[in-house]
Amino acid sequence: MAINLLGLDHRGLQALCAGLGEKPYRAKQLMRWIHHAGVDDFGAMTDISRQLREVLARDTTIAAPRVLHDTPAADGTRKWLLDVGTGNAIESVFIPETGRGTLCISSQAGCALECSFCSTGRQGFNRNLSAEEIIGQLWLANRCLRRESADERPISNVVMMGMGEPLANFENVVAAMRIMLDDCGYGLSRRRVTLSTAGLVPGIDRLREECPVALAVSLHAPDDALRDELVPINRKYPIKELFAACVRYIEKAPRDFVTFEYVMLDGVNDSVAQARALARLVKPVPCKINLIPFNPFPGSGYERSGPEAIARFRDVLMQTGLVATVRKTRGEDIAAACGQLAGRVQDRTKRKQRRQEELAT
Ligand code: SAH
């Protein structure tokens, strides 16, 4: 199969060029064409020799996942459903705000962690995405948004908060993030790339060594007993170990705090007593807390905390001197909000059905 250049970082492209007897600066040129210019046609790469272009066109490809659906929400949020083969679909979401545009990227088809309130977790784990499938989401969204507006840099921030646990697909996620950070790639600063994890402690330590970016941790509970239930990976890496890893991470990270995400579940984790317990718990870790109103999905069994409960919870945290914000719910009408990404399993079965019907005729 042809090598897909989309997933190669600078070093990977250099190795490829060296193998073809080309100078290392060709890697930079290629990277700029692919990621700056968004080009997938070797013929357009005018500063590269015709001979090399022909070899590349013969032996390699530049291919992002196929777009199955492109859905705009009433609030400007936009969701792409992408085909990653063998009946798997993933989703990316663009969230425009004044002064910045954030792309939320998936790292796996499905997820193995089974957090009880997450729709992706309910569908089970299918497979890790390759580096080209991860960076391909940014490549596609960038190309699409630039075609539609005069904005040269529509995407200023990336959050690894789509489907999947990014630290469980470490190598491919880091390869993709290196392209995001590279000046010849997307040139994003480490502060503008955020990785969110359910708390894989060895992965946090490895990230700190290999590719430190802004870190968000899905905490969701003020004690181990409740966290064991909501985020089952807590049984393996309990809060104390998780916090120690967060403190180690901050020593090397581009930001001097971690963000703790806390989903607001009505009657489960949203009482005043739990807010006080949370404030006490997080004291040893320099952090900000981001409260996420629960986004419902069919059969979840949970309900979103009311606005008063959320405001009260935030006030209790702030009274202890913590910085706490409430995440604005975006793209709810197109099931693009946190925890609602499921890659539309129904569509897949329908496609399968159609294919079988086609084969039968
Ligand atoms: N696996 C990673 C990243 C993916 S989820 C992680 O766990 O951090 C991004 C955020 O959305 C996480 O904080 C996750 O817990 C939260 N989330 C999941 N389901 C949700 C739901 N139904 N409503 C609101 N937030 C949810």
Boltz pocket constraint, residues with backbone or C-beta under 6 A from the ligand:
constraints:
  - pocket:
      binder: B
      contacts: [[A, 115], [A, 117], [A, 118], [A, 119], [A, 160], [A, 161], [A, 162], [A, 163], [A, 164], [A, 165], [A, 166], [A, 196], [A, 197], [A, 198], [A, 199], [A, 216], [A, 217], [A, 218], [A, 261], [A, 262], [A, 263], [A, 292], [A, 293], [A, 294], [A, 295], [A, 296], [A, 297], [A, 338], [A, 339], [A, 340]]
      max_distance: 6.0
